[in-house]
Amino acid sequence: VTTSSTGGPEAFANSRTNFDTDATWTAPGAVALTAGYTYNGGGYDFRIFESTSENIFSVKADAVGWQWATFRVRYEIGDRTGSGLDEELLTEIGEQPALRHYDVANRTRNRFTGQVDVMPNESWTLSASLGTGSDDYDDSYFGLQDLSFRVFNVAADFQRPKGWGAGATYNYERYSGMQRSRSANPGEQAADPNRDWTADARERVDYFSIYVTPPRFGQRTEARLSYDYAYSHGNYFYQVVPNGPLPTPSQLPEVFNKLQELQVAVRHELTTHWVATLSYLFEKFDVYDFAFDQSVVDSIVQPSSLVLGY
């Protein structure tokens, strides 16, 4: 335990200003085209930037009046810029002056989303959606460099009047991000770019859900059975400058977590004012991370590190 190099915590405060406007033109055939603009401004005390301003432009198209299908697409591009940079706040605590904190750093963002719902008859509803986007931090030499996501979803629902109902959903999600840092002691090492290293993080999530609703038991009792399954696994890949002074890093093993959930619920209307519900929920959660890998724990320099067996 040591004394903080900054002498303790600083007072924290922020201010926020948001402005949003859009205009929509509806064409014959129930197709609507929308253009929008959003401004997000922030002011900060004791942050490396005194303030940030972000301008976001978006376009959207909707077709919701068709008898059996609806469509929606949206694209937005945003640019955030910080002002009043004070690099001394970083050097005071021994950080690299080229480090930028991702929540206030200069950033360019691109995002696209789309969705379609198809209803071939009164019993079926079929849906599909997708999304993709990226954030680029071109002015951040150290810290988060970029991140991206891809999401895809398909779903089907079946419902009969006062009868059987069922549905299933599948989600695919993928995330990635790149960070840059430098392993150096104060002095000449701190200015040596050959001591840079990067961490490339990737995560994939698969999610599946299914439910069944049987016909009512009499006029007042209904039931529902559902099962959800989510599996996420991620990798961290570390790289150093080729032929540089840093040793080749030992890669960490893949991490994962898996959640399963089974639920049964019965709902009964006692009177016009009172309803009783009985439900049963079973959850099973499995997780694997670095703290469970003995080879990782054994490689940590002791006793300068503390391993928590949470």
N, C-alpha and C positions, 0 to 999 in steps of 0.2 A: 504494500500500500504506500503510495507516494502522494505528495502535495500536487494539486493540479497546476500545470504550467500557466494557466490563464488566471489563477487566483480564485477560482470558483465559477459558478454559473453566471451567465449574463442575463439581464432582463430580456424577456421575449415578448414581441408584439408583432402584429401584422395587420394590414388593411387590405380590403379586396373590393374591386369594382368590376361589375359585369354588365355588358350591354349586348342585347340580342335583337335582331330584326330579320324578317324574311318577307317575301312576296310570292304569292301563288297564283298561277294562271291555270284555270280549268278549261280543258278543251272539250268539244263534243265527244261523247263516248266515255265520259267519266275518267278521263286521264288528266292528272294534275301535275304540273311542273312547278317546282319551288326552288328559288334561289335565296340564300341566306348569308348573313354576316354576323359574326360574334366577336366581341372584344372582351378579353379577360386581363385585368390589371391587378398587380399586387405590390404592396409596399412592405418592407421588412426592417426590423431593428436587429443589429448585430448579425446580419447575414453577409455573405461575400458580395451579393448584389443588393443595392438599396431598393430597387424596384424591378419589376418585370412587366412586359406588355406582350400580349399574344393576339394575333389577328387570325381568324378562322373564316374561310369561305367554304360554302357547301352548296351542292345541287342535289335535288331529290326528285324522283318521278314515282307517282302512285297511279295504279289502275285498279280501283276498288269497286267499280260498278258492274263488272261482268257477272253473269248469272252463276258461273261455275268456277271462277278463279279470280284471285287478286294477286297483284304484283307490287313490289316496292323495292327501289334501289336508292342508295345514297352514297355520295362521295364527298369527302371533305379534305381540305388541305389547310394546315395551320403553321404559323411561324411565331415563335416566342423569342424575345430578345431581352436581355438584362442590361441594366444601366447602373452606374455608380459602383463599379467593381473595386473591391478593396482586397488586394492579394495579401496585405500585411496581416489580415486576420488568419490567414493560413500559415504564414511563416512563423507567427507568434507561437503556434502550437506544434511546430516542427513538420508541417505538411508541405508538400510540393506546391509552389505558387501557381502551377499550371493545372492544379486539381479544380474540378467544377462539380458542385452538388447537383445531381440530376433534377431535383424538383424545382430549381430556379435557373438552371443553365440554359443557354441558347439551344433551341430545339426546332427541328422541322418535322412535322407529322403528316402522314398520309393514311387515310382510312377509307375502306369501301365495304359496304354491307348490302346484301340483297336477300329478299324473302319472297316465296311464292306459296300460296295456299290454294289447293284444288279440292273442290267439293263436287264429285261426279253425281252424287245423289244425296238424299236426306240422311243417309246412314253413315257415309264415309267422309272424313276430312283428311287430306294428305298435305303435308307441309315439308318444305325444304328451305334452308337458309344457309348463307355463307358469309364469312367476314374475313378480311385481311387488312393488315396495316403495319406500319413501321414508324419508328421514331429514330431520328438521326441527330447526334450531338457532335457536329463537325468541329465546333470550337472548343471541345473538351479534350485536352491532350491526355489528362488522367481522369479516371472515373468511368462512368458508363459511356460507351461509345455509340452503341445502337441497340435497338431491340425490335422484335417483330412478333406478330402473332398470326395464326391461321385457324379459323374455326369453321366447322361444317356440322350441320344438323339435319336429320330427317326424322319425321314423325308420322304416325298413322293412328287415327282414332275412329272407332266404330261404335255407334250408339243406336239402339232401337227404342222407340217410345215405350216406356214402362217395361223395358225388357233388358236383354243383355247389353253390356257395354265393355269395351276393351280398348287398350291403346298401348303403343310402344314407341320409344324414343331412343335415338342413338346420337351422341355428340362426340365429335373428334376435335381436339384442341392441341395446338402445338405452339410453344413459345421458345424464343431464343434471345440471347443477349450477350454482348461482348463488353468486358471491362479491361482497363489498362492501369497498371501500377508500376512502381519501381522499388526494387529492393536495394537500399543504399543507406550507409551511415552518413552523418553530416560531414561536409567537406567536399573533396573532389568527387567522391562517389555519387553525391546527390545530383550532380550535373552530368552524369554519364548515361547517355541513352542506351548503351549496351547492357545496362542493368534492368531494362524494362522487361516486364512479363505481362501476359494477358490471360484472362479466364473466359472461356467460351462456355456458356451455360445453355443447355437445351432440355426441354421438358415436353413430354407427350401425355395427354390425358384422354382416356377412353371412358365414356359414361353411357350406361344402358339402363333404361327404365321400362317397366311393364306394369300394367294394372288391369284388373278385372272387376266389374260390378255386375253381380247376378241380378235377376229380376227381384222385385220387392217381395218380401215375405208378408203377405197380406197387404193392407193398405198403409201401414204405418212403420214398417221396418225395412231398412235397406242396409247393405253391406258393401265393403270394398276391400280388395286384396291387392297389395302393391309390393314390388321388389325393385330395389335400386342397386346398381353395381358401378363403382367408380375405381379406376386403376390409373395411377400416375407414376411415371418413372422418369428420372432425370439423370443427366450426365454433366460433369464439369471437366473440361479439357484445358490443361494449363500448358502454355508455351513460353519459351524464353528466346532471346535474340540468338540466332545461330552463331556459334564460335565465340559467344560472349563469356563474361566471367561467372555467370550464374550456372550452377549445375543443372543437368536435365531433371525436371521435376518428376516426382513419383505421382502417377495419376491415381485419383481416388476412385473407389468402386461406384457402380451405379446405385442410386438410391430410389426407393419406391414407397408408395403407400397405397393400400387397397381398403376400400370401405364397402361393406355390404349391409343392406338394410331391408328387412322384411317386416311388413306391417299389415295387420288385420283389424278392421274397425266395423262395428255394428252400431247403427243409429236407430233409435226407436222413439216415435212421437207418443208421449204419454197422454198429453192433452193438446189443445190448441196453443197453450202457453209453455208447456214443459217438454223438453227433449232429453233423453238419456243416451249416452254414448259409452260403449265399452270398446277399448282398443288394446292391442298387444303389439309391442315393438321389439324386434330383435336386431341388434347391431353387432357386426364383427369387423374389427379394425386391425389391420396388419401394417407394420411400418418397418422399414430397414434404412438406417442411415449410418454415418461414419462411426458413431459411438458404439455400434454393435459389431464392428469389424475389428478383431483383435490385432490384425496386422497394421491397421491404421493407428490404433491406440499405442501399440508398442513402438511405432516410429516417431512418436511425439517426444521431443526433448524434455526430460524430466530432471528436476522438479520445477522447471520454469513455466509449466503449463498445468492447468487444472482441468481434469476431465469430469464432467458432471454426468452421472448415470441416470438421467431423467427418464 
